Amino acid sequence: MIRTVVAFEKDESRDKIADMLERSGIPVRFRCRSGAEVLRAVKTMGSGVVICGCKLSDMPADLLAHDLHGQAKFLILAKQAQLELLDNPDTFKLQIPVSAAELRGSVNILLQLDEIASRSQVPQRTEEEQRLIAKAKELLMESRGFTEAQAHKYLQKRSMETGTKLAETARQILEM
């Protein structure tokens, strides 16, 4: 899936960087000029890599990176003097002018980091699944005298032994 966003206030800069990436084999999904557009793009994708200048039309890049903390990897392209003013440790910085090889290498690394992060995210349980698990714990606490922690550990152990999800194990216990 393509999860690359190029965001620059000036159309010329945005198109130049996006074209450079695409010629290097890195497709660009969104081209943005404002932080609000980047926020929507990252929300649509769920994660991604944002390549941008220091300042967008409505906010500075480091504030945008702060707002999207953990949801996207940021590569900020700017002159050295501007980069020195940025203090967000969650952003990567590259001095301009930049060669196509430098840009491609940096973006590829960030895409790999984004892929690793998105694979390691634990899927969230639905409200129904949470309700089932809570009811199964209550049943185990009442019927076997378990503490909440013991009931949870029991559910986890049964889940691993049977190779089923925790919510499915909870459902089976409730049906017994």
C-alpha positions as a printed NumPy array, in Angstrom:
array([[  0.   ,   0.   ,   0.   ],
       [  1.225,   3.483,  -0.855],
       [  1.663,   5.547,   2.317],
       [  3.808,   8.473,   1.197],
       [  2.752,  12.105,   1.617],
       [  4.65 ,  15.071,   0.189],
       [  3.746,  18.389,   1.794],
       [  5.205,  21.758,   0.908],
       [  3.675,  25.203,   1.041],
       [  4.925,  26.063,  -2.462],
       [  3.53 ,  24.109,  -5.415],
       [  6.914,  24.123,  -7.164],
       [  8.744,  22.538,  -4.204],
       [  5.993,  19.986,  -3.625],
       [  5.936,  18.897,  -7.263],
       [  9.744,  18.797,  -7.537],
       [ 10.131,  16.499,  -4.503],
       [  7.144,  14.313,  -5.424],
       [  8.419,  13.919,  -8.991],
       [ 11.922,  13.107,  -7.726],
       [ 10.475,  10.366,  -5.497],
       [  8.3  ,   8.913,  -8.228],
       [ 11.212,   8.846, -10.703],
       [ 13.156,   6.955,  -8.002],
       [ 10.414,   4.328,  -7.769],
       [  8.651,   5.63 ,  -4.652],
       [  4.987,   6.37 ,  -5.396],
       [  3.383,   9.379,  -3.711],
       [ -0.198,   8.96 ,  -2.518],
       [ -0.946,  12.54 ,  -1.413],
       [  0.475,  15.939,  -2.327],
       [ -0.47 ,  18.505,   0.324],
       [  0.16 ,  22.155,   1.032],
       [ -1.304,  22.458,   4.552],
       [ -1.005,  20.646,   7.84 ],
       [ -4.753,  20.039,   7.842],
       [ -4.455,  18.18 ,   4.532],
       [ -1.609,  16.068,   5.94 ],
       [ -3.655,  15.237,   9.045],
       [ -6.533,  14.018,   6.845],
       [ -4.171,  12.052,   4.595],
       [ -2.473,  10.251,   7.484],
       [ -5.832,   9.538,   9.09 ],
       [ -7.032,   8.029,   5.795],
       [ -3.93 ,   5.839,   5.501],
       [ -3.626,   4.928,   9.182],
       [  0.116,   5.633,   9.131],
       [  2.712,   6.696,   6.619],
       [  5.733,   8.78 ,   5.792],
       [  5.47 ,  12.546,   5.457],
       [  8.151,  14.414,   3.507],
       [  7.777,  18.138,   4.052],
       [  9.377,  21.527,   4.396],
       [  9.808,  23.358,   7.715],
       [  6.599,  25.309,   7.309],
       [  3.293,  24.505,   5.68 ],
       [  0.579,  27.013,   4.832],
       [ -1.153,  26.662,   8.224],
       [  1.436,  25.33 ,  10.679],
       [  5.11 ,  24.534,  11.175],
       [  6.216,  20.972,  10.4  ],
       [  7.449,  20.23 ,  13.917],
       [  4.001,  21.059,  15.36 ],
       [  2.411,  18.788,  12.751],
       [  4.844,  15.997,  13.69 ],
       [  3.9  ,  16.514,  17.336],
       [  0.179,  16.309,  16.478],
       [  0.755,  13.055,  14.568],
       [  3.134,  11.588,  17.144],
       [  3.522,   7.91 ,  16.39 ],
       [  1.105,   7.888,  13.454],
       [  3.592,   8.942,  10.788],
       [  7.325,   9.181,  10.215],
       [  8.522,  12.668,   9.278],
       [ 11.35 ,  13.724,   6.996],
       [ 11.809,  17.485,   6.997],
       [ 13.769,  18.984,   4.11 ],
       [ 15.209,  22.455,   4.672],
       [ 18.329,  24.576,   4.766],
       [ 20.755,  23.777,   7.575],
       [ 19.938,  26.962,   9.517],
       [ 16.232,  26.048,   9.556],
       [ 16.906,  22.429,  10.538],
       [ 18.952,  23.568,  13.536],
       [ 15.862,  25.331,  14.922],
       [ 13.833,  22.09 ,  14.96 ],
       [ 13.985,  20.196,  18.212],
       [ 11.384,  17.449,  17.794],
       [ 13.266,  14.159,  18.318],
       [ 10.598,  12.252,  16.353],
       [ 11.505,  13.93 ,  13.068],
       [ 14.231,  13.092,  10.614],
       [ 15.976,  15.949,   8.862],
       [ 17.723,  16.281,   5.525],
       [ 19.53 ,  19.364,   4.307],
       [ 18.605,  20.824,   0.926],
       [ 19.654,  20.771,  -1.816],
       [ 19.301,  17.005,  -1.748],
       [ 20.206,  14.444,  -4.378],
       [ 17.659,  11.935,  -5.635],
       [ 19.759,   9.094,  -4.171],
       [ 19.874,  10.697,  -0.696],
       [ 16.145,  11.359,  -0.755],
       [ 15.296,   7.861,  -2.003],
       [ 17.524,   6.224,   0.631],
       [ 16.083,   8.269,   3.48 ],
       [ 12.476,   7.73 ,   2.428],
       [ 13.022,   3.987,   1.927],
       [ 14.359,   3.682,   5.475],
       [ 11.352,   5.577,   6.852],
       [  8.95 ,   3.423,   4.82 ],
       [ 10.576,   0.314,   6.308],
       [ 10.266,   1.752,   9.832],
       [  6.621,   2.593,   9.157],
       [  5.975,  -0.942,   7.904],
       [  7.569,  -2.476,  11.002],
       [  5.554,  -0.185,  13.271],
       [  2.276,  -0.935,  11.509],
       [  2.874,  -4.708,  11.727],
       [  3.64 ,  -4.548,  15.432],
       [  0.46 ,  -2.723,  16.406],
       [ -1.859,  -4.907,  18.43 ],
       [ -5.337,  -5.041,  16.928],
       [ -7.94 ,  -3.433,  19.169],
       [-10.806,  -5.49 ,  20.517],
       [-14.364,  -4.498,  19.773],
       [-16.702,  -3.507,  22.605],
       [-18.471,  -6.857,  22.219],
       [-15.184,  -8.743,  22.599],
       [-14.255,  -6.683,  25.657],
       [-17.683,  -7.38 ,  27.155],
       [-17.308, -11.152,  26.571],
       [-13.878, -11.215,  28.181],
       [-15.092,  -9.23 ,  31.195],
       [-18.094, -11.556,  31.67 ],
       [-15.902, -14.666,  31.402],
       [-13.522, -13.226,  34.012],
       [-16.466, -12.487,  36.326],
       [-17.719, -16.054,  35.911],
       [-14.27 , -17.488,  36.69 ],
       [-13.927, -15.198,  39.71 ],
       [-17.306, -16.306,  41.08 ],
       [-17.118, -20.001,  40.26 ],
       [-13.434, -20.667,  40.984],
       [-12.537, -17.894,  43.402],
       [ -9.948, -16.392,  41.054],
       [ -8.732, -12.835,  41.332],
       [ -9.188, -10.69 ,  38.225],
       [ -5.518, -11.214,  37.305],
       [ -5.802, -14.981,  37.768],
       [ -8.955, -15.114,  35.65 ],
       [ -7.249, -13.146,  32.886],
       [ -4.188, -15.388,  33.006],
       [ -6.429, -18.468,  32.844],
       [ -8.206, -17.087,  29.767],
       [ -4.884, -16.301,  28.112],
       [ -3.518, -19.768,  28.824],
       [ -6.637, -21.508,  27.462],
       [ -6.559, -19.23 ,  24.437],
       [ -2.953, -20.165,  23.65 ],
       [ -3.573, -23.878,  24.256],
       [ -6.54 , -23.969,  21.887],
       [ -5.119, -21.522,  19.343],
       [ -8.172, -19.28 ,  19.519],
       [ -8.534, -15.587,  20.171],
       [ -9.098, -14.48 ,  23.743],
       [-12.645, -13.321,  22.972],
       [-13.509, -16.708,  21.418],
       [-12.127, -18.52 ,  24.476],
       [-14.224, -16.235,  26.688],
       [-17.301, -17.081,  24.596],
       [-16.604, -20.822,  24.993],
       [-16.282, -20.489,  28.77 ],
       [-19.538, -18.574,  28.98 ],
       [-21.311, -21.255,  26.932],
       [-20.098, -24.106,  29.192]])
